[in-house]
Amino acid sequence: MSKKNFKNEINPAMQFISSPEESKPVPMKRNPLYIETKSKRFQLLLQPSLYNKLKDMAGQKGSSINDLIHTILEQAAKKNK
């Protein structure tokens, strides 16, 4: 019994394998809302009473304290422009 020779025939497996010409990558545009990928960290010291007020405010809005403080600082920065 001799081995199968595919040199002169079309390999049946090639029907299922795509060539590089067929699948070209589609370039994606970056969403300008998400261009900033890194976050900066800093420590913020709060009085316990202020922290508890912020914690209650965040709980009422259904967000985290970090999101609440971020929103407050963002609004202050927009007013300062």
Secondary structure, 3 states (H helix, E strand, C coil): CCCCCCCCCCCHHHHCCCCCCCCCCCCCCCCHHHCCCCCCCCCCCCCHHHHHHHHHHHHHHCCCHHHHHHHHHHHHHHHHC
